[in-house]
Each structure stands twice: as C-alpha cells, then as structure tokens.
C-alpha cells in the first residue's frame, strides 16, 4: 500500500475497534470493479435497445441487478424482462469484464487484518454466482464467515434485510456490526438495520 492507502487502512482499523462484526459490501468497496459493472450495464442495455447513461449505476449502487434493470426500464420507458436483463448483464460482466477486477487495497487489507479477530460477513447486491468469481479473482475466497447476496432476502438494499440476515448468521446484534459501503443505498440499509457504517470512498 502507498502512504495514502496506509492512512486509510489505519483509519478503518481505529473505527472498527469497538465492533464485534464487520460487514463489507463487495463491488466498489472490496473490489475495484464499478467501471467494469458500468460497462456491462451499457452493453446489455444496448442489446435491449437502450442507450444508457451509466451514471444511473452510481446512483443505484448496491441495488440488486434485477431492481436496477427494472428501474432502467422505467426511466427509459422500455418494457424489458428485468430477470432476463439481469441474467444477460451478469453473463456479459463475467465474459468480458470480470478479470479487470482488482482489490481496493486498504479495504481488503483491513478485512485480512481482522480475520480471526472479528466476525466477518459480506453483504452484496450482486448474484452469488458472479460474486464467487469476483472474490476468487481478488483472493478473498474463504476469508469470511457469511455471504448474503441478491435474492436471498425478500428485499435488497436499501432495505435493512440483507444486513440483518448477515448479523443473524454471525449471531451478533445489529449494534455490534460496522458496515463498509461505497454507495448511499447500502448506507441507508445499514442505518435502517441499526448498524454503524463507513463510506470507504469518502475517507
């Protein structure tokens, strides 16, 4: 890590001291791949007849892909099958973009430094199949105790449900959890769950 990343790592270590469990978002928080996800959304949207402004991906960061697809259809007034869109987007991402993923060093090092010291969970709006590959690419397979993905709770972020399920899996109270996020929907979900949070992109 360079000096700036080292400083951010130390800040995260200090902030996480009082907490029993650490819950990390993946895309844009542990994995530097939002540019790749945006590209996959643009390619998929074009296949569905939509010229997508990729800023919507930043706005909806953390939403399940199916929910993003539905919102895209609404905003562009195009009738699309959101499930078919989500499946195609995941396929495009894996086929063309996933190998571009690199870790966000200060967040990844923070997770690794706390393995065996804190309970660790990942809470993502991505599909389990895609996340499994992403975590393998950045070298985090087996470094956490639970993974909550899109579709595994009735509602995704910004609902608190994914965070509460992770806390349940880890057998900790929500107040004992610190959430690491890079998007507003995830922060809103953490707040609604009664958890503390950090925006890693704003350190």
Residue pairs with C-beta under 8 A, 6 or more apart in sequence:
1 9
1 105
1 106
1 109
5 105
5 106
5 109
6 106
8 106
8 200
8 203
9 105
9 106
9 109
9 110
9 113
11 203
12 106
12 107
12 110
12 180
12 198
12 200
12 203
13 110
13 113
15 178
15 198
16 22
16 110
16 114
16 118
16 178
19 118
19 176
19 177
19 178
19 196
20 118
20 119
20 172
20 176
20 177
21 118
21 119
21 120
21 121
21 167
21 170
21 172
21 176
21 177
21 178
22 111
22 114
22 118
22 119
22 120
22 121
22 177
22 178
22 180
23 120
23 121
23 122
23 123
23 163
23 166
23 167
23 177
23 178
23 179
23 180
23 190
23 195
24 30
24 107
24 111
24 120
24 121
24 122
24 123
24 144
24 179
24 180
25 62
25 122
25 123
25 124
25 179
25 180
25 181
25 182
25 183
25 186
26 122
26 124
26 126
26 131
26 134
26 135
27 33
27 34
27 37
27 61
27 124
27 125
27 126
27 134
28 34
28 61
28 104
28 182
28 183
28 201
29 104
29 107
29 180
29 181
29 182
29 200
29 201
30 103
30 104
30 107
30 108
30 111
30 122
30 138
30 140
30 180
31 101
31 102
31 103
31 104
31 134
31 137
31 138
32 101
32 102
32 103
32 104
33 97
33 98
33 100
33 101
33 102
33 134
34 57
34 58
34 61
34 182
35 100
36 93
36 97
36 98
36 100
36 101
37 57
37 93
37 97
38 54
38 57
38 58
39 54
39 96
39 97
40 89
40 90
40 92
40 93
40 96
40 97
41 52
41 54
41 56
41 57
41 68
41 72
41 89
42 52
42 54
43 92
43 96
44 85
44 88
44 89
44 92
45 51
45 52
45 72
46 52
47 88
48 78
48 80
48 85
49 78
50 72
50 76
50 78
50 80
52 72
52 76
56 68
56 71
56 72
56 75
57 68
58 183
60 67
60 68
60 71
60 183
60 185
61 182
61 183
61 184
61 185
61 186
62 124
62 125
62 156
62 157
62 158
62 181
62 183
62 184
62 185
62 186
62 189
63 71
63 125
63 156
63 157
63 158
63 185
64 86
64 125
64 126
64 150
64 151
64 156
64 157
65 86
65 89
65 90
65 125
65 126
65 127
65 150
66 82
66 83
66 85
66 86
66 150
66 151
67 82
67 125
67 156
68 86
69 80
69 82
69 83
69 85
69 86
69 89
70 82
72 78
72 80
72 85
73 79
73 80
73 82
73 85
86 127
90 127
90 129
90 130
93 130
94 130
94 133
98 130
98 133
98 134
98 137
99 137
101 134
101 137
101 138
102 138
103 138
103 139
103 140
104 200
106 200
106 203
107 180
107 200
108 138
108 140
110 180
111 120
111 140
111 143
111 144
112 143
114 120
115 143
119 145
119 170
119 172
120 143
120 144
120 145
121 144
121 145
121 146
121 147
121 148
121 166
121 167
121 169
121 170
122 131
122 135
122 144
122 146
122 147
122 148
122 166
123 148
123 157
123 162
123 163
123 166
123 179
123 186
124 131
124 147
124 148
124 149
124 150
125 149
125 150
125 156
125 157
125 162
125 185
125 186
126 134
126 149
126 150
127 149
127 150
127 151
128 147
128 149
128 150
128 152
131 147
131 149
132 141
135 141
145 169
145 170
146 166
146 169
146 170
148 162
148 163
148 165
148 166
148 169
150 156
152 162
152 165
153 159
153 161
153 162
153 165
154 161
155 161
156 162
157 183
157 185
157 186
157 188
157 189
158 184
158 185
158 186
158 188
158 189
158 192
159 189
159 192
160 189
160 190
160 192
160 193
160 194
161 189
162 189
163 174
163 177
163 179
163 189
163 190
163 193
163 195
164 174
164 193
166 177
167 173
167 174
167 176
167 177
167 193
167 195
170 177
174 193
174 194
174 195
175 194
175 195
175 196
177 193
177 195
177 196
178 195
178 196
178 197
178 198
179 186
179 187
179 189
179 190
179 193
179 195
179 196
179 197
179 198
180 197
180 198
180 200
181 187
181 190
181 197
181 198
181 199
181 200
182 199
182 200
182 201
186 197
187 197
187 199
190 196
190 197
191 197
